[in-house]
Amino acid sequence: MPYSELLRGRASLGGQIYLVTTVTRDRARLFTNLYLGRIVVRELHAPATTVCARTLAYVVMPDHLHWLLQLQSASNLSEVVWAVKGRTSFEINRARDARGSVWQPKFHDRALRSDEHLGAVARYVVCNPIRAGLVRALRDYSLWDCVWADAESG
């Protein structure tokens, strides 16, 4: 299916919660480098991003990002994701003294239904490193966060 057909069904609704997944170009394992992974983390919390989307949970995996976000009222999901990918690409390329694409051009998104349990979706997102066999315990992985982490860890 051409990329333009994928966009046809994509809606951007203010207040809607989305689970977004985006992959590095050619599945390059860039984020085994903690410094490069922290560039993505900083961008998810940067004012330019938080004015458009509230980050609820994320995990930066070696070659992709899972991001649970709530879109702000006047924001467009595609524009928010493309802006994050653009700003992180610039910083990652600068850090590596490289040029070219860091991310694949498209991304996957899923709008969550109002009856879905956000805590369960957030746990699914942040537990990816455990399921992938990268760590045995989430505390051993640095590139994740969740707004409910304190409430669920006790």
FIZA-443497 format. One line per field, with one value per atom (N, C-alpha, C, O): residue in three letters; atom name; z, x, y negated. Coordinates in Angstrom, 2 decimals. Example, Ala and Ser with C-alpha at 12.3 -4.5 7.8 and 13.67 -1.06 7.14 Angstrom:
<rs>
code = ALA,ALA,ALA,ALA,SER,SER,SER,SER
site = N,CA,C,O,N,CA,C,O
c3 = 7.80,7.80,7.80,8.46,7.08,7.14,7.87,8.04
c1 = 13.19,12.30,13.20,14.24,12.85,13.67,12.90,13.41
c2 = 5.69,4.50,3.30,3.32,2.25,1.06,-0.03,-1.14
</rs>
This chain:
<rs>
code = MET,MET,MET,MET,PRO,PRO,PRO,PRO,TYR,TYR,TYR,TYR,SER,SER,SER,SER,GLU,GLU,GLU,GLU,LEU,LEU,LEU,LEU,LEU,LEU,LEU,LEU,ARG,ARG,ARG,ARG,GLY,GLY,GLY,GLY,ARG,ARG,ARG,ARG,ALA,ALA,ALA,ALA,SER,SER,SER,SER,LEU,LEU,LEU,LEU,GLY,GLY,GLY,GLY,GLY,GLY,GLY,GLY,GLN,GLN,GLN,GLN,ILE,ILE,ILE,ILE,TYR,TYR,TYR,TYR,LEU,LEU,LEU,LEU,VAL,VAL,VAL,VAL,THR,THR,THR,THR,THR,THR,THR,THR,VAL,VAL,VAL,VAL,THR,THR,THR,THR,ARG,ARG,ARG,ARG,ASP,ASP,ASP,ASP,ARG,ARG,ARG,ARG,ALA,ALA,ALA,ALA,ARG,ARG,ARG,ARG,LEU,LEU,LEU,LEU,PHE,PHE,PHE,PHE,THR,THR,THR,THR,ASN,ASN,ASN,ASN,LEU,LEU,LEU,LEU,TYR,TYR,TYR,TYR,LEU,LEU,LEU,LEU,GLY,GLY,GLY,GLY,ARG,ARG,ARG,ARG,ILE,ILE,ILE,ILE,VAL,VAL,VAL,VAL,VAL,VAL,VAL,VAL,ARG,ARG,ARG,ARG,GLU,GLU,GLU,GLU,LEU,LEU,LEU,LEU,HIS,HIS,HIS,HIS,ALA,ALA,ALA,ALA,PRO,PRO,PRO,PRO,ALA,ALA,ALA,ALA,THR,THR,THR,THR,THR,THR,THR,THR,VAL,VAL,VAL,VAL,CYS,CYS,CYS,CYS,ALA,ALA,ALA,ALA,ARG,ARG,ARG,ARG,THR,THR,THR,THR,LEU,LEU,LEU,LEU,ALA,ALA,ALA,ALA,TYR,TYR,TYR,TYR,VAL,VAL,VAL,VAL,VAL,VAL,VAL,VAL,MET,MET,MET,MET,PRO,PRO,PRO,PRO,ASP,ASP,ASP,ASP,HIS,HIS,HIS,HIS,LEU,LEU,LEU,LEU,HIS,HIS,HIS,HIS,TRP,TRP,TRP,TRP,LEU,LEU,LEU,LEU,LEU,LEU,LEU,LEU,GLN,GLN,GLN,GLN,LEU,LEU,LEU,LEU,GLN,GLN,GLN,GLN,SER,SER,SER,SER,ALA,ALA,ALA,ALA,SER,SER,SER,SER,ASN,ASN,ASN,ASN,LEU,LEU,LEU,LEU,SER,SER,SER,SER,GLU,GLU,GLU,GLU,VAL,VAL,VAL,VAL,VAL,VAL,VAL,VAL,TRP,TRP,TRP,TRP,ALA,ALA,ALA,ALA,VAL,VAL,VAL,VAL,LYS,LYS,LYS,LYS,GLY,GLY,GLY,GLY,ARG,ARG,ARG,ARG,THR,THR,THR,THR,SER,SER,SER,SER,PHE,PHE,PHE,PHE,GLU,GLU,GLU,GLU,ILE,ILE,ILE,ILE,ASN,ASN,ASN,ASN,ARG,ARG,ARG,ARG,ALA,ALA,ALA,ALA,ARG,ARG,ARG,ARG,ASP,ASP,ASP,ASP,ALA,ALA,ALA,ALA,ARG,ARG,ARG,ARG,GLY,GLY,GLY,GLY,SER,SER,SER,SER,VAL,VAL,VAL,VAL,TRP,TRP,TRP,TRP,GLN,GLN,GLN,GLN,PRO,PRO,PRO,PRO,LYS,LYS,LYS,LYS,PHE,PHE,PHE,PHE,HIS,HIS,HIS,HIS,ASP,ASP,ASP,ASP,ARG,ARG,ARG,ARG,ALA,ALA,ALA,ALA,LEU,LEU,LEU,LEU,ARG,ARG,ARG,ARG,SER,SER,SER,SER,ASP,ASP,ASP,ASP,GLU,GLU,GLU,GLU,HIS,HIS,HIS,HIS,LEU,LEU,LEU,LEU,GLY,GLY,GLY,GLY,ALA,ALA,ALA,ALA,VAL,VAL,VAL,VAL,ALA,ALA,ALA,ALA,ARG,ARG,ARG,ARG,TYR,TYR,TYR,TYR,VAL,VAL,VAL,VAL,VAL,VAL,VAL,VAL,CYS,CYS,CYS,CYS,ASN,ASN,ASN,ASN,PRO,PRO,PRO,PRO,ILE,ILE,ILE,ILE,ARG,ARG,ARG,ARG,ALA,ALA,ALA,ALA,GLY,GLY,GLY,GLY,LEU,LEU,LEU,LEU,VAL,VAL,VAL,VAL,ARG,ARG,ARG,ARG,ALA,ALA,ALA,ALA,LEU,LEU,LEU,LEU,ARG,ARG,ARG,ARG,ASP,ASP,ASP,ASP,TYR,TYR,TYR,TYR,SER,SER,SER,SER,LEU,LEU,LEU,LEU,TRP,TRP,TRP,TRP,ASP,ASP,ASP,ASP,CYS,CYS,CYS,CYS,VAL,VAL,VAL,VAL,TRP,TRP,TRP,TRP,ALA,ALA,ALA,ALA,ASP,ASP,ASP,ASP,ALA,ALA,ALA,ALA,GLU,GLU,GLU,GLU,SER,SER,SER,SER,GLY,GLY,GLY,GLY
site = N,CA,C,O,N,CA,C,O,N,CA,C,O,N,CA,C,O,N,CA,C,O,N,CA,C,O,N,CA,C,O,N,CA,C,O,N,CA,C,O,N,CA,C,O,N,CA,C,O,N,CA,C,O,N,CA,C,O,N,CA,C,O,N,CA,C,O,N,CA,C,O,N,CA,C,O,N,CA,C,O,N,CA,C,O,N,CA,C,O,N,CA,C,O,N,CA,C,O,N,CA,C,O,N,CA,C,O,N,CA,C,O,N,CA,C,O,N,CA,C,O,N,CA,C,O,N,CA,C,O,N,CA,C,O,N,CA,C,O,N,CA,C,O,N,CA,C,O,N,CA,C,O,N,CA,C,O,N,CA,C,O,N,CA,C,O,N,CA,C,O,N,CA,C,O,N,CA,C,O,N,CA,C,O,N,CA,C,O,N,CA,C,O,N,CA,C,O,N,CA,C,O,N,CA,C,O,N,CA,C,O,N,CA,C,O,N,CA,C,O,N,CA,C,O,N,CA,C,O,N,CA,C,O,N,CA,C,O,N,CA,C,O,N,CA,C,O,N,CA,C,O,N,CA,C,O,N,CA,C,O,N,CA,C,O,N,CA,C,O,N,CA,C,O,N,CA,C,O,N,CA,C,O,N,CA,C,O,N,CA,C,O,N,CA,C,O,N,CA,C,O,N,CA,C,O,N,CA,C,O,N,CA,C,O,N,CA,C,O,N,CA,C,O,N,CA,C,O,N,CA,C,O,N,CA,C,O,N,CA,C,O,N,CA,C,O,N,CA,C,O,N,CA,C,O,N,CA,C,O,N,CA,C,O,N,CA,C,O,N,CA,C,O,N,CA,C,O,N,CA,C,O,N,CA,C,O,N,CA,C,O,N,CA,C,O,N,CA,C,O,N,CA,C,O,N,CA,C,O,N,CA,C,O,N,CA,C,O,N,CA,C,O,N,CA,C,O,N,CA,C,O,N,CA,C,O,N,CA,C,O,N,CA,C,O,N,CA,C,O,N,CA,C,O,N,CA,C,O,N,CA,C,O,N,CA,C,O,N,CA,C,O,N,CA,C,O,N,CA,C,O,N,CA,C,O,N,CA,C,O,N,CA,C,O,N,CA,C,O,N,CA,C,O,N,CA,C,O,N,CA,C,O,N,CA,C,O,N,CA,C,O,N,CA,C,O,N,CA,C,O,N,CA,C,O,N,CA,C,O,N,CA,C,O,N,CA,C,O,N,CA,C,O,N,CA,C,O,N,CA,C,O,N,CA,C,O,N,CA,C,O,N,CA,C,O,N,CA,C,O,N,CA,C,O,N,CA,C,O,N,CA,C,O,N,CA,C,O,N,CA,C,O,N,CA,C,O,N,CA,C,O,N,CA,C,O,N,CA,C,O,N,CA,C,O,N,CA,C,O,N,CA,C,O,N,CA,C,O,N,CA,C,O,N,CA,C,O,N,CA,C,O,N,CA,C,O,N,CA,C,O,N,CA,C,O,N,CA,C,O,N,CA,C,O,N,CA,C,O,N,CA,C,O,N,CA,C,O,N,CA,C,O
c3 = 0.00,0.00,0.00,0.84,-0.93,-0.97,0.29,0.92,0.64,1.84,1.83,2.87,0.68,0.59,0.99,1.54,0.72,1.13,2.64,3.24,3.26,4.72,5.37,6.36,4.80,5.36,5.24,6.04,4.24,4.00,5.22,5.50,5.95,7.10,8.41,9.46,8.39,9.63,10.06,9.28,11.28,11.84,12.96,13.64,13.15,14.25,15.09,14.67,16.26,17.12,18.40,19.10,18.70,19.93,21.14,21.22,22.07,23.26,23.08,24.07,21.84,21.56,21.99,21.86,22.49,22.86,21.74,21.24,21.35,20.26,20.73,21.57,20.18,20.32,18.98,17.98,18.97,17.74,17.81,18.84,16.69,16.55,15.30,14.23,15.45,14.30,14.37,15.45,13.20,13.09,12.45,11.61,12.86,12.26,10.83,10.46,10.04,8.64,8.58,9.24,7.79,7.61,8.93,9.06,9.90,11.23,11.88,12.61,11.60,12.22,13.73,14.23,14.45,15.91,16.56,17.34,16.21,16.67,18.18,18.79,18.78,20.17,21.16,22.34,20.64,21.57,22.15,23.18,21.46,21.96,22.85,22.35,24.15,25.12,24.84,25.00,24.42,24.14,23.03,23.13,21.97,20.87,21.31,20.90,22.13,22.67,23.54,23.52,24.30,25.17,24.34,24.82,23.13,22.25,21.98,22.01,21.72,21.48,22.75,22.69,23.89,25.16,25.42,25.79,25.24,25.46,24.57,25.00,23.33,22.40,22.81,22.63,23.35,23.78,24.93,25.13,25.68,26.80,26.48,27.34,25.28,24.90,24.74,24.35,25.05,24.91,23.52,23.41,22.47,21.11,20.91,20.11,21.64,21.55,22.53,22.16,23.77,24.79,24.52,25.05,23.72,23.36,22.40,22.29,21.72,20.74,21.25,20.83,22.14,22.60,24.02,24.37,24.82,26.17,26.10,25.71,26.48,26.49,27.73,28.85,27.51,28.61,28.93,30.10,27.91,28.09,26.80,25.71,26.95,25.77,26.13,27.30,25.10,25.22,23.92,22.83,24.04,22.89,22.82,23.65,21.83,21.62,20.72,20.16,20.55,19.74,18.33,17.80,17.73,16.36,16.14,15.00,17.21,17.04,18.33,19.39,18.19,19.29,19.40,18.40,20.61,20.93,21.79,22.79,21.41,22.08,22.29,21.33,23.54,23.90,24.23,25.16,23.46,23.60,23.54,22.99,24.13,24.00,23.19,23.58,22.08,21.16,21.76,22.25,21.71,22.17,21.16,20.04,21.56,20.81,19.35,18.49,19.04,17.67,16.89,15.85,17.37,16.76,15.75,15.83,14.82,13.80,14.09,14.19,14.23,14.62,13.68,14.13,12.39,11.43,11.58,11.56,11.73,11.88,13.17,13.18,14.25,15.52,15.39,15.79,14.85,14.71,13.75,14.03,12.63,11.68,12.28,12.01,13.10,13.74,14.73,14.76,15.52,16.46,15.69,16.06,14.64,13.85,13.20,13.12,12.73,12.10,13.07,12.78,14.24,15.23,15.78,15.98,16.02,16.52,15.44,15.74,14.19,13.09,13.03,12.89,13.12,13.06,14.19,13.94,15.41,16.56,16.52,16.86,16.11,16.03,14.95,15.17,13.80,12.74,13.19,12.90,13.90,14.41,15.39,15.34,16.26,17.25,16.58,17.07,15.48,14.78,13.66,12.99,13.44,12.30,11.02,10.23,10.85,9.73,9.01,9.47,7.89,7.11,6.72,6.84,6.28,5.77,6.74,7.82,6.34,7.12,8.34,8.26,9.44,10.66,10.80,11.25,10.42,10.59,9.24,8.22,9.25,8.08,7.87,8.84,6.64,6.40,7.03,7.35,7.21,7.74,9.19,9.75,9.78,11.14,11.28,10.46,12.31,12.60,13.78,14.75,13.71,14.85,15.08,14.16,16.33,16.70,17.71,18.76,17.40,18.34,19.37,19.01,20.64,21.68,21.88,21.84,22.10,22.42,23.84,24.68,24.11,25.44,26.53,27.70,26.15,27.16,27.39,28.24,26.65,26.85,28.13,28.44,28.85,30.10,29.79,29.35,30.02,29.68,30.41,29.85,31.65,32.41,31.74,31.69,31.22,30.55,29.25,28.94,28.51,27.27,27.59,26.92,28.63,29.03,29.47,29.12,30.23,30.64,29.41,29.35,28.44,27.21,26.55,26.11,26.47,25.83,26.56,25.95,27.85,28.57,28.83,29.11,28.73,28.96,27.70,27.74,26.60,25.38,25.57,25.02,26.32,26.48,27.17,26.90,28.05,28.71,27.71,27.61,26.98,25.98,24.89,24.36,24.56,23.54,24.07,23.31,25.38,25.97,26.20,26.40,26.16,26.38,27.84,28.18,28.72,30.17,30.84,30.24,32.09,32.86,33.65,33.91,34.02,34.80,34.17,33.67,34.19,33.57,34.18,33.50,35.46,36.13,35.50,35.72,34.74,34.10,32.70,32.02,32.28,30.97,31.19,31.99,30.49,30.76,29.90,30.30,28.76,27.78,27.77,26.74,28.90,28.99,30.08,30.92,30.03,31.10,30.94,29.87,32.00,32.02,33.11,34.21,32.80,33.80,35.01,36.07,34.86,35.95,36.64,37.47,36.32,36.83,38.35,38.92,39.01,40.48,41.09,42.06,40.53,41.07,40.90,41.75,39.83,39.55,40.15,40.26,40.53,41.03,42.52,43.04,43.19,44.63,44.95,46.13
c1 = 0.85,0.00,0.89,1.78,0.66,1.46,1.26,0.20,2.30,2.28,1.12,0.51,0.80,-0.30,-1.63,-2.49,-1.81,-3.04,-3.08,-4.16,-1.94,-1.91,-2.36,-3.08,-1.93,-2.28,-3.76,-4.30,-4.41,-5.81,-6.68,-7.63,-6.36,-7.16,-6.68,-7.27,-5.63,-5.06,-5.83,-5.98,-6.30,-7.02,-6.19,-5.45,-6.33,-5.66,-6.74,-7.35,-6.98,-8.02,-7.40,-6.70,-7.67,-7.16,-7.66,-8.84,-6.76,-7.10,-7.01,-7.02,-6.93,-6.85,-5.49,-4.47,-5.48,-4.24,-3.86,-4.69,-2.59,-2.06,-0.84,-0.07,-0.69,0.54,1.24,0.73,2.42,3.19,4.44,5.11,4.76,6.01,6.71,6.10,7.97,8.77,10.13,10.66,10.67,11.84,12.99,12.77,14.21,15.38,15.56,15.08,16.23,16.51,17.28,18.31,16.80,17.43,17.59,18.45,16.76,16.81,18.18,18.61,18.87,20.19,20.03,19.12,20.87,20.78,21.51,22.45,21.06,21.70,21.64,22.56,20.55,20.31,20.90,20.56,21.79,22.65,23.66,24.28,23.84,24.64,23.72,22.82,23.96,23.09,22.98,21.90,24.06,24.02,23.03,22.27,23.02,22.09,20.65,19.73,20.46,19.13,18.62,17.43,19.52,19.12,18.72,17.95,19.22,18.78,17.27,16.53,16.84,15.41,14.61,13.57,15.09,14.40,14.25,13.17,15.33,15.26,14.22,13.49,14.14,13.18,11.73,10.86,11.48,10.11,9.65,8.45,10.61,10.28,10.54,10.33,10.99,11.33,10.06,9.02,10.15,8.98,8.35,7.12,9.14,8.58,7.69,6.76,7.97,7.14,5.98,4.85,6.24,5.18,4.06,2.96,4.30,3.22,2.24,1.09,2.68,1.86,1.32,0.26,2.07,1.70,2.21,3.31,1.41,1.82,2.34,1.61,3.59,4.18,3.70,3.90,3.07,2.57,3.53,3.73,4.12,5.10,5.89,5.41,7.12,7.93,9.01,9.34,9.55,10.77,11.53,10.97,12.81,13.70,14.45,15.32,14.11,14.74,15.95,16.11,16.81,18.01,17.74,18.55,16.62,16.35,14.95,14.52,14.24,12.92,12.45,13.05,11.37,10.78,9.31,8.59,8.86,7.43,7.09,7.76,6.04,5.69,4.18,3.42,3.77,2.36,2.16,2.77,1.31,1.16,-0.30,-1.14,-0.57,-1.89,-1.73,-1.00,-2.41,-2.29,-3.00,-4.12,-2.35,-2.98,-4.03,-4.07,-4.87,-6.10,-5.90,-6.62,-4.97,-4.83,-3.71,-3.29,-3.21,-2.04,-2.44,-3.53,-1.55,-1.71,-0.70,0.50,-1.17,-0.30,0.89,2.02,0.65,1.75,2.78,3.99,2.33,3.26,4.06,5.25,3.44,4.15,5.23,6.38,4.89,5.86,6.97,8.15,6.63,7.65,8.58,9.78,8.04,8.89,9.86,11.04,9.38,10.26,11.34,12.51,10.96,11.93,12.94,14.12,12.47,13.37,14.38,15.57,13.89,14.80,15.78,16.95,15.31,16.24,17.23,18.40,16.80,17.72,18.85,20.02,18.50,19.51,20.53,21.74,20.06,20.96,21.77,22.95,21.15,21.86,22.95,24.07,22.62,23.63,24.76,25.93,24.42,25.47,26.38,27.60,25.81,26.59,27.49,28.58,27.03,27.80,28.65,29.37,28.57,29.23,28.84,29.69,27.53,26.99,25.93,25.53,25.49,24.42,23.44,23.73,22.27,21.30,20.18,20.09,19.34,18.15,18.53,19.35,17.93,18.06,16.86,17.01,15.67,14.43,13.87,14.10,13.12,12.30,11.30,10.92,10.84,9.96,8.57,7.95,8.06,6.71,6.74,7.81,5.57,5.43,4.09,3.19,3.96,2.70,2.05,2.72,0.74,0.04,-1.25,-1.84,-1.67,-2.95,-3.61,-3.03,-4.81,-5.59,-6.19,-6.80,-6.02,-6.57,-8.05,-8.47,-8.81,-10.23,-10.36,-9.48,-11.43,-11.62,-11.73,-11.48,-12.09,-12.25,-10.97,-10.95,-9.91,-8.66,-7.99,-8.00,-7.41,-6.73,-5.34,-4.45,-5.16,-3.90,-2.71,-1.62,-2.91,-1.81,-1.28,-0.07,-2.17,-1.76,-1.01,-0.02,-1.48,-0.80,0.57,1.55,0.65,1.93,2.91,4.09,2.42,3.29,3.79,4.96,2.91,3.31,4.46,5.44,4.32,5.33,6.66,7.67,6.67,7.95,8.58,9.78,7.82,8.40,9.00,9.45,9.02,9.64,11.07,11.41,11.93,13.31,13.37,14.28,12.43,12.39,11.97,12.61,10.89,10.42,11.46,11.55,12.26,13.30,14.55,15.47,14.60,15.76,16.95,18.06,16.71,17.82,18.19,19.36,17.21,17.42,16.47,15.49,16.76,15.84,14.84,13.72,15.24,14.38,14.40,15.44,13.27,13.17,14.13,14.60,14.41,15.35,16.75,17.55,17.03,18.34,18.39,19.41,17.29,17.23,17.01,16.16,17.75,17.74,16.80,16.42,16.40,15.72,14.21,13.64,13.58,12.13,11.62,12.38,10.33,9.65,8.15,7.66,7.45,6.00,5.46,6.00,4.41,3.87,3.29,3.14,2.98,2.43,3.48,3.13,4.73,5.78,5.81,5.88,5.76,5.81,4.62,4.76,3.43,2.22,2.21,1.66,2.81,2.77,3.95,3.91,4.99,6.18,6.07,6.85,5.12,5.01,4.16,3.96
c2 = 1.17,0.00,-1.24,-1.36,-2.15,-3.38,-4.21,-4.18,-4.96,-5.79,-6.77,-7.02,-7.33,-8.30,-7.68,-8.36,-6.38,-5.70,-5.52,-5.58,-5.31,-5.19,-6.50,-6.49,-7.62,-8.92,-9.22,-9.97,-8.65,-8.94,-8.63,-9.35,-7.57,-7.18,-7.77,-7.49,-8.58,-9.12,-10.36,-11.31,-10.35,-11.49,-12.09,-11.39,-13.39,-14.07,-14.75,-15.73,-14.21,-14.74,-15.27,-14.55,-16.54,-17.13,-16.36,-16.02,-16.08,-15.32,-13.82,-13.08,-13.35,-11.92,-11.37,-12.05,-10.15,-9.48,-8.52,-7.75,-8.58,-7.76,-6.99,-7.45,-5.81,-5.05,-5.11,-4.61,-5.72,-5.92,-5.06,-4.98,-4.43,-3.69,-4.19,-4.27,-4.52,-4.94,-4.24,-4.00,-3.93,-3.07,-3.85,-4.72,-3.54,-4.16,-3.67,-2.59,-4.47,-4.14,-2.83,-2.68,-1.89,-0.58,0.18,1.05,-0.17,0.48,0.37,1.27,-0.73,-0.96,-1.01,-1.68,-0.34,-0.25,-1.44,-1.26,-2.63,-3.86,-4.03,-4.57,-3.58,-3.91,-2.90,-2.90,-2.04,-1.30,-2.28,-2.01,-3.41,-4.53,-5.37,-6.04,-5.33,-6.01,-7.50,-8.08,-8.14,-9.57,-9.88,-10.84,-9.07,-9.29,-9.03,-9.74,-8.04,-7.77,-8.90,-9.23,-9.51,-10.64,-11.86,-12.69,-11.99,-13.08,-12.93,-13.91,-11.71,-11.47,-11.77,-12.42,-11.31,-11.54,-13.04,-13.50,-13.79,-15.25,-15.90,-16.79,-15.45,-16.04,-15.75,-16.60,-14.58,-14.25,-15.14,-15.33,-15.69,-16.58,-18.05,-18.91,-18.36,-19.74,-20.58,-20.06,-21.87,-22.76,-22.72,-22.78,-22.61,-22.57,-21.34,-21.37,-20.27,-19.07,-19.14,-18.83,-19.55,-19.52,-20.50,-20.32,-21.53,-22.44,-21.75,-22.17,-20.71,-19.99,-18.66,-18.21,-18.03,-16.70,-16.47,-16.89,-15.81,-15.42,-13.99,-13.08,-13.81,-12.48,-11.74,-12.19,-10.59,-9.77,-8.64,-8.30,-8.05,-6.97,-6.83,-7.16,-6.34,-6.07,-5.08,-4.88,-4.46,-3.67,-3.84,-3.70,-4.15,-4.25,-2.93,-2.64,-2.13,-0.84,-1.04,-2.13,-0.05,-0.24,-0.79,-1.56,-0.40,-0.83,-1.41,-1.57,-1.73,-2.32,-3.00,-2.84,-3.75,-4.49,-4.11,-4.09,-3.80,-3.68,-4.88,-5.16,-5.60,-6.85,-6.90,-6.94,-6.90,-7.07,-8.54,-9.07,-9.20,-10.65,-11.05,-10.34,-12.20,-12.81,-14.08,-15.00,-14.13,-15.26,-16.48,-16.37,-17.62,-18.86,-19.31,-18.81,-20.23,-20.55,-20.94,-20.44,-21.79,-22.29,-21.62,-22.12,-20.50,-19.87,-18.80,-18.22,-18.55,-17.53,-16.42,-16.69,-15.20,-14.09,-13.94,-13.81,-13.94,-13.77,-14.87,-14.60,-16.11,-17.22,-17.12,-17.44,-16.68,-16.53,-15.46,-15.69,-14.31,-13.22,-13.63,-13.40,-14.23,-14.66,-15.70,-15.69,-16.61,-17.62,-16.97,-17.33,-16.03,-15.32,-14.56,-14.62,-13.87,-13.14,-14.08,-13.77,-15.22,-16.19,-16.77,-16.84,-17.19,-17.79,-16.76,-17.08,-15.54,-14.51,-14.12,-13.86,-14.07,-13.75,-14.76,-14.39,-16.03,-17.08,-16.90,-16.95,-16.70,-16.57,-15.27,-15.27,-14.20,-12.91,-12.99,-12.53,-13.56,-13.70,-14.62,-14.36,-15.67,-16.56,-15.81,-15.97,-15.03,-14.27,-13.22,-12.93,-12.66,-11.61,-12.17,-11.42,-13.48,-14.11,-13.36,-12.95,-13.21,-12.46,-13.28,-14.35,-12.76,-13.39,-12.30,-11.11,-12.72,-11.76,-11.47,-12.06,-10.56,-10.21,-9.38,-8.47,-9.71,-8.92,-7.99,-6.85,-8.46,-7.72,-7.29,-7.93,-6.19,-5.84,-6.96,-7.61,-7.21,-8.35,-8.22,-9.23,-7.04,-6.90,-6.44,-6.17,-6.34,-5.85,-5.15,-5.34,-4.35,-3.66,-4.35,-4.71,-4.53,-5.09,-4.32,-3.74,-4.32,-3.72,-4.64,-4.94,-5.07,-5.87,-4.92,-3.91,-5.24,-4.38,-4.70,-5.85,-3.66,-3.83,-4.35,-4.12,-5.03,-5.61,-4.54,-4.83,-3.31,-2.27,-1.45,-0.56,-1.75,-1.02,-1.49,-2.68,-0.58,-0.90,-1.45,-0.72,-2.75,-3.41,-2.81,-2.72,-2.41,-1.82,-0.56,-0.35,0.26,1.50,1.19,1.84,0.21,-0.18,-0.76,-0.45,-1.60,-2.18,-1.08,-1.13,-0.10,1.02,1.78,2.17,2.00,2.66,1.89,2.48,0.56,-0.28,-0.15,0.18,-0.42,-0.50,0.86,0.93,1.93,3.26,3.88,5.03,3.15,3.65,4.14,5.19,3.44,3.94,5.31,6.10,5.59,6.90,7.97,9.02,7.70,8.67,8.92,10.02,7.89,8.04,8.72,9.01,8.98,9.64,8.73,9.20,7.42,6.48,6.37,6.16,6.51,6.45,7.43,7.87,7.76,8.61,7.78,8.23,6.57,5.68,4.30,3.85,3.64,2.32,1.31,0.41,1.46,0.53,0.58,-0.32,1.62,1.76,1.14,1.23,0.50,-0.14,-1.62,-2.01,-2.46,-3.90,-4.71,-5.82,-4.22,-5.07,-4.85,-4.48,-5.09,-4.97,-5.91,-6.38,-6.16,-6.90,-6.72,-6.35,-6.99,-6.85,-7.77,-7.80,-8.53,-9.45,-8.72,-9.31,-7.43,-6.65,-5.77,-4.93,-5.92,-5.02,-4.98,-3.90,-6.13,-6.14,-5.44,-4.70,-5.68,-5.08,-3.57,-2.86,-3.07,-1.63,-0.89,0.33,-1.60,-0.89,-0.58,0.22,-1.18,-0.98,0.16,0.46
</rs>
